[in-house]
Amino acid sequence: MELIKQLREITGAGIVDCKKALVESNNDIQKAVDILRKRGISKAAKRGDRETTEGVIKVAVSPAGDEAYAFELTSETDFVSRNEKFQSFAEEVMALVLKERPETVEDLLALPMTHGSVQEDLANLSGTIGEKMSISRYARIKGTSLAAYSHLGGKLGVLVALDAADKSDLAMDIAMQVAAANPKYLESSEVEAGEMDREKEIYRDQLLKEGKPEAMIEKILEGKMAKYYSEVCLVEQEYIKDDKKKVKDILGAVKILAFVRFSL
């Protein structure tokens, strides 16, 4: 039942269809998603990694303006994530991050804090409140112009780094784009061949079921893949503030060095 629930959340398909797809895929969620998409039952997004934990995502740009940071502090319930002690702890950790500039989540957890390390203080807080907590994700990016964007009361956080100076406004526009459109890649060259082949197979099956002749299918597939890239690749996406432009059009000669998107 838990797998059926997950599959329904990802695809929006009915219980019976989800159950059949899971049986056919031997309980492999990704294969079940593909089966439902081939049958035209699911119009699922390309990503099935929706997070369901509660907590808060903190984002910030360093005082020097050369780095940006994001981390995710999670709890089991929304009640705890809104707790003043929980929120204060997140603020303290971010202040520590800005001071010490750790490279990895392991480095962050090892930083000295009030009662020991960040990990030890987190364990103490967890014991006091009586709920499991963790810092599961952390990111640090570098650039010439940076943006750190928080949305939905800390349930969504985005970092963006650009290679040009004095482009913080543009970086923030790109950060809002990332928040709204949830790109998976920066550009089409990053899409793995296996993923492209999988998408083509799904589209081909759909077209065959629609009765499209083989001679037309390859041409239609080109358009389908172009649309796929426009959904999952940041620079190919329609710009949210002007749908007549793509993100690459508003960038001009400026390059995106990195982007990070954490969501709860």
N, C-alpha and C positions, 0 to 999 in steps of 0.2 A: 504493500500500500504506500510505503514511503517513496519508492521509486516511481510509482504511478503519479503521486502528488508532484514530485519533482518534474516529471515529464510534462504534466499538465501546465505547470508554471512556465516552463520553457516554451511550449508549443501552443497552448490554448486549446488543444484537442480534447475530445471527450474521454471519459474513463474507459469505455470499451475499446476504443481505438488505441489508447495508450497501453492498455493491457496486452492487446494483440501484438503491438509493435515490440513490447518488452519481451514477450515470449519468443517472437521471431528473432530478436537480436540477442537472445540469451542474457537478458538484463543489462545490456550495454547501452547506457543512456545516449551517447553520441550516435551510435548506430540506429537506435530507435528514433531519434530526431530525424536522421536521414531518411528512414523508411517512411515516416509520416509526411515529410516534405515531398518525397517522390510520388506519394499518393495524392498530393495536393491537399492534404488534411491540415498540415501545419504551415503557417506563414512565419515561422520562427525567425528571430534575429540570428545573425551568424555566430553569436556568442551565447553559450549556455552557462555562464559562470556567475549568475546573479548571486550576490551575497545576501545572506539572511541574518547575520549576526547584528546585534545592537552595538552601540558605542559612539565614538566621535573620531573624526579625521581632522588632524591639525595640519595646517600649511603655513609656511612663512618664507620670506626672502631674507637673506643675511643682511646685517647692517651695512656691509661693504657693497652689497648689490651684485655680488659675483656668484652666489649660490642660492639655491632654493631647496626647501626640505618639506617632506610630508611623512606623517606616520599615522597608523591606525591603532587606536586603543579600544579594544572590544570588551563587551560584557555579555551576560546571558539575557538580560532584560532591558527594555527601554527605561523602566523605572530607575534602575541603577545608573544607566548612562546619563540620566538627567540629575543624578545626585551631585550635590555641591562638592563633596570630597573627590568624586570621580573627575569632575570637570576641572577642579583645582590641580589635581595630580597631572592631568593632560597639559595644563598651562605650565606647570613646573618643568615637565619633561621637555616641552618645546623651548623654554628658556635655556635649559641645559644644552639642547641640540644647537641652538644659535651660538652658544658660547664655545662648545667643544667641537662642533662640526664632525660628528662621527661618519664613517664611510658606509658601514653596514648596520643592519638591525642588531647583529651580535655585538658590535662596538657600542651601539646605543644602550643596550641592556646592561653592559658592563660598566657604564659611566658611574662614578661615585655620586651618591645621593644622601639623604638625611640619615637613614639607618643602615646604609651599606651601598649596594649597587642599585641601579634602576630596577633590575629584576627582583632584588630582595625587597625593595620598598613596595613594588607592585604586589608581591606575594603577601606582604603585611596588610596592604589595603584590601586585598582580596579576602584575607582571613577576617578582617574587621567588618567588612560589609556582608560577607558570607556568600559570595558569588565568584565564579571563575572569571578572571580577567587576563588579557594578554595584549602585548604589542606584537602583532603578527606581521605587519608590513611597514617598511620604511624605504624612503627614496631620497637621494640627494642628486641634484643636477647642477651643471655649471653652464654659464653663458654670459654674453655681454649685456643683453637686456632680458629681464626675467619677470615672471608673473606668478603669483600664488593666489588662486581663486577658491573660495569656500562657498558652498551652496547648501540649501536645505538644512540650515542649522547645524552644519558640520557633518552631515551624512554623505556629502560629496566633496572631494577636494581635488584640485587640478594644479599641476605645475607646468610651466612652459619656459623654454630657454631659446633665445634667438641669438644670431651671430652678429647683429649690428647694434651700435650704440644708440642711445636715446630713443628706443622703440618700446618703452614699457607699456604705452597705450595699445600698441599693436599686439604685444605679448598678451595683454589682458583680453583683447578681443579674441585671440586664438584660444586662450584658456576657456573662455565662455563657449566657444565653438566645440572644444573637446568635451566640456561638461554636457552640452546639449545633444551632440551628435554621436558621442561615444565611439570614436574611431579605434580600430584595432591596430592599424599600422600607420606609419608616416606616409609612405608612398607605395606604389604597386610593386616595385622591385623587391620589397620586403615580404611579399606574400609567398609562402612556401609552395613549391610545385605540387606537393601532395594535396594541399588544400584547394588549389586551383583545379586539379583533376577531379577532386571530390565534388566540387561545385558544378563542374561541367557535366559530370555523370548524372547528378540530380536534375539539372536543367534538361539534359538530353532525354531522360526518362519521362519527364513532364511533357516535353514536346512530342515524343512518340505516342504517348497516351492521348494527346490532343489530335493525333492523326496527321501531324505535319510530315510532308515528304522528306526523305533523307537528304535530297539535294538542297533543301532550304535550311535544314537544321544547323549546319556549320555556320551559315551566315547569321542566323538568329542568335547562335551561341556567342558570337562576337559582341553583339549588342548586350546580351545578358551579362557577360563578363565585365563589360565596360560599366554597366550599372552596378555590378557587385563591387568593383573598385571604388565607385563613387560613394558607396555606403561605408566601406571599411577602411579606406585610405584617407587620412586627414587632408592632404593637399588636393585630393580629387573631389572632396565633398562640396556640396553647394554651401556657400557662405550664408550663415544664419541671418545676417543683417541685410543681405541682398541676394536673393535666389537667382539672379541673372549672372552672378559671378561665382567662381570657385575659389576656394581658399588660396590656391596658388596664384590667383589673379591679384588678390589684395596683398600678398607677400612681396610681389615684384622681385627684386634682387636679394631680398632678405631670406635667410634660410632658417628653418626650425632645427635646432640642434637636438632637442629632446622634448618629450612631453610625458607626463605621468597623470593617470586618473585612478583615484581610489574611490570606491563607493560602498555604502552599507545598505 
